[in-house]
Amino acid sequence: MTTLLELDDVEARYGPVQALHGVSLTVAEGEVVAVLGANGAGKTTTLRAISGTVSRSGAIELGGKMLKGGPEAAARAGIAHVPEGRGTFVELSVNENLRLGAYTRRDRRTTKEDISRVAQYFPWMEDRGGQRAGTLSGGEQQMLALGRALMSRPRLLLLDEPSLGLAPMVVREFFRIVRELNEKDGLTVLVVEQDARIALSSSSRAYVLEVGRVALSGASDALRDDESVRRSYLGY
């Protein structure tokens, strides 16, 4: 498989506080990879380093090209980041949120077609395009955040704690859609998730972070079935 994303010895900090200590990982084209770990392990910071929203050093490559600059540069390179807390524009309508997702694209003439394409995964959006996003349920807002990310036609989708605050049934549906996007459209996904069980069942490989370092990595099935790994790192 062709490597799409590669991090080599990446460090990141918030002011004087160093959050990542030499993180290295790879994601192949068309792969779903999970990043797991306890609170404060550096999971969210890893995604922020990739999308350029935190001070970083080390090498990050996308499709063999070095990623430099901030979030605008990352977006133009083909990275869509769905942050923790969804980042929905609550005062705007569903369709306005979706259109904002296409802002980095040079050709916006197909925006309407792409809204229809997104609505194939989220049928309720077609009938409720004019509804203010702030009136949606938490699960619907998370789906909208994913739909908005898809509007940019990303090469790489970054998902940060998508299950946070959602009912288990909604979480299962969210990850079902992510798997469908991966299987049907070949979408490459790097997902940070505290629910290790659903993350491992939805990914092919996983990295486990501990205090800003990669503690272990491997095939998701193998990590899920290893009792010592589950007890020591995954909390179940």
C-alpha positions in Angstrom: 0.0 0.0 0.0 1.2 3.5 -0.8 1.9 5.7 2.2 -0.2 8.8 2.2 0.7 10.4 5.6 4.0 10.1 7.4 5.1 11.6 10.7 8.8 11.4 11.6 10.0 12.4 15.1 7.3 15.0 15.5 7.4 17.2 18.6 4.7 19.7 19.6 4.3 22.2 22.4 1.9 24.6 24.0 4.2 27.5 25.0 6.8 26.0 27.4 4.9 22.7 27.8 6.0 19.9 25.4 3.1 17.6 24.5 4.6 15.3 21.9 8.1 13.7 22.2 9.1 12.3 18.9 6.0 10.8 17.5 6.4 8.7 14.3 3.5 7.0 12.5 2.3 6.3 9.0 -1.1 6.0 7.3 -1.5 4.3 4.0 -3.7 5.4 1.2 -7.3 4.1 1.8 -6.5 3.0 5.3 -8.4 3.7 8.6 -5.9 4.1 11.5 -6.8 4.8 15.1 -4.8 6.7 17.7 -5.6 5.6 21.3 -4.5 6.5 24.8 -5.5 8.0 28.0 -6.4 11.7 28.6 -3.2 13.8 28.2 -1.4 11.1 26.1 -1.1 13.5 23.1 -3.8 12.2 20.8 -5.5 15.5 20.0 -2.1 17.2 19.8 -1.0 14.7 17.1 -4.0 15.7 14.9 -3.3 19.4 15.6 0.3 19.0 14.6 -0.8 17.4 11.3 -3.4 20.2 10.6 -1.0 22.9 11.6 -2.9 24.3 14.6 -0.1 23.8 17.2 3.6 24.7 17.2 5.5 21.6 15.9 8.8 20.3 14.7 9.9 17.2 12.9 8.8 16.0 9.5 5.2 15.6 8.3 4.6 14.5 4.7 1.4 14.1 2.8 1.6 12.2 -0.4 5.4 12.5 -0.4 5.4 16.3 0.0 6.4 18.1 3.2 3.5 19.8 5.0 4.4 23.3 6.1 2.4 26.2 7.3 -0.8 26.4 9.3 -4.4 25.1 8.9 -5.0 26.9 5.7 -2.1 25.1 4.0 -3.1 21.8 5.5 -6.7 22.2 4.1 -5.4 23.2 0.7 -3.2 20.1 0.7 -6.3 17.9 1.2 -6.6 17.5 4.9 -10.0 17.9 6.6 -10.0 18.1 10.4 -13.2 17.4 12.4 -12.1 18.7 15.9 -13.2 17.6 19.3 -16.5 19.4 20.1 -17.5 19.3 16.4 -16.8 23.0 15.5 -20.3 23.4 14.0 -21.3 27.0 13.1 -24.5 27.0 15.2 -25.9 30.2 13.9 -25.7 29.0 10.3 -28.0 26.6 8.5 -27.2 23.0 7.7 -26.6 23.9 4.0 -24.5 27.0 4.9 -22.3 24.8 7.1 -21.9 22.4 4.2 -21.0 25.1 1.7 -18.3 26.4 4.1 -16.7 23.0 3.8 -16.0 23.6 0.1 -14.2 27.0 0.7 -10.7 25.6 -0.2 -11.8 24.2 -3.5 -10.9 26.1 -6.7 -14.0 24.7 -8.6 -17.1 25.5 -6.6 -19.5 25.0 -9.4 -20.2 21.4 -8.2 -21.1 22.5 -4.6 -24.7 21.6 -5.1 -23.8 18.2 -6.5 -21.5 17.6 -3.5 -24.3 18.6 -1.0 -26.5 15.9 -2.7 -23.6 13.4 -2.5 -23.1 14.1 1.2 -26.9 13.8 1.7 -26.7 10.2 0.4 -24.9 9.3 3.6 -27.0 11.6 5.8 -30.5 11.6 4.1 -32.0 13.9 6.8 -29.9 16.8 5.6 -31.7 17.0 2.3 -35.0 17.9 4.0 -33.5 20.1 6.7 -31.0 22.1 4.8 -32.5 25.4 6.0 -32.5 24.4 9.7 -30.2 26.3 12.0 -27.3 24.0 13.1 -27.6 25.0 16.7 -31.1 23.4 16.9 -29.7 20.0 15.9 -29.1 17.2 18.4 -25.5 16.4 19.4 -25.4 13.4 17.1 -26.8 15.4 14.2 -24.2 18.1 14.7 -21.5 15.5 14.7 -22.8 14.1 11.4 -23.0 17.7 10.0 -19.4 18.3 11.0 -18.4 15.1 9.1 -20.5 16.1 6.1 -18.9 19.6 6.1 -15.4 17.9 6.1 -16.5 15.7 3.1 -17.4 18.8 1.1 -13.7 19.6 0.6 -13.2 16.2 -1.0 -10.3 15.4 1.3 -7.4 13.1 0.7 -7.1 12.6 4.5 -9.8 12.9 7.1 -8.8 13.6 10.7 -11.5 12.8 13.4 -10.9 13.9 17.0 -13.0 12.0 19.6 -16.2 11.7 17.5 -17.9 9.6 20.1 -17.6 12.3 22.8 -21.0 13.0 24.5 -23.0 10.8 22.1 -25.3 7.9 22.8 -23.8 4.5 21.9 -26.4 4.0 19.1 -25.4 7.3 17.5 -21.7 6.4 17.9 -22.2 3.1 16.1 -24.0 4.8 13.3 -21.3 7.4 13.0 -18.6 4.8 12.7 -20.7 2.7 10.3 -20.8 5.7 7.9 -17.0 6.2 8.3 -16.4 2.6 7.4 -18.8 3.0 4.4 -16.9 6.1 3.2 -13.7 4.2 3.5 -14.9 1.0 1.7 -16.9 2.7 -1.1 -14.9 5.9 -1.7 -11.5 4.8 -0.5 -11.4 7.7 2.1 -8.3 7.7 4.2 -9.0 8.3 7.9 -6.9 8.9 11.0 -9.2 8.8 14.1 -8.4 9.8 17.7 -10.8 8.0 20.0 -11.1 7.2 23.7 -13.5 4.4 23.1 -10.9 1.8 22.2 -13.4 -1.0 21.4 -15.2 0.8 18.6 -11.9 2.4 17.4 -10.2 -1.0 17.1 -13.3 -2.5 15.4 -13.4 0.3 12.8 -9.7 0.5 11.9 -7.1 -1.8 10.4 -4.1 -0.5 12.5 -3.7 1.5 15.7 -1.1 3.5 17.6 -1.3 3.8 21.4 0.2 7.0 22.9 1.5 7.4 26.4 2.6 10.8 27.7 3.4 12.1 24.2 5.2 9.0 22.8 4.1 6.0 20.8 4.0 3.2 23.4 3.0 0.5 20.9 1.4 -0.1 17.5 0.0 -2.9 15.5 -2.9 -4.5 13.7 -6.2 -3.5 15.4 -7.3 -7.1 15.7 -4.1 -8.1 17.4 -4.3 -5.2 19.9 -7.9 -5.9 20.6 -7.3 -9.6 21.3 -4.2 -9.1 23.5 -5.3 -9.1 27.1 -2.2 -7.6 28.5 -2.4 -4.7 26.0 -6.1 -4.2 26.8 -5.4 -4.0 30.6 -2.3 -1.9 30.4 -3.2 0.6 27.7 -6.8 0.4 26.6 -8.7 0.3 29.9 -11.0 -2.6 29.3 
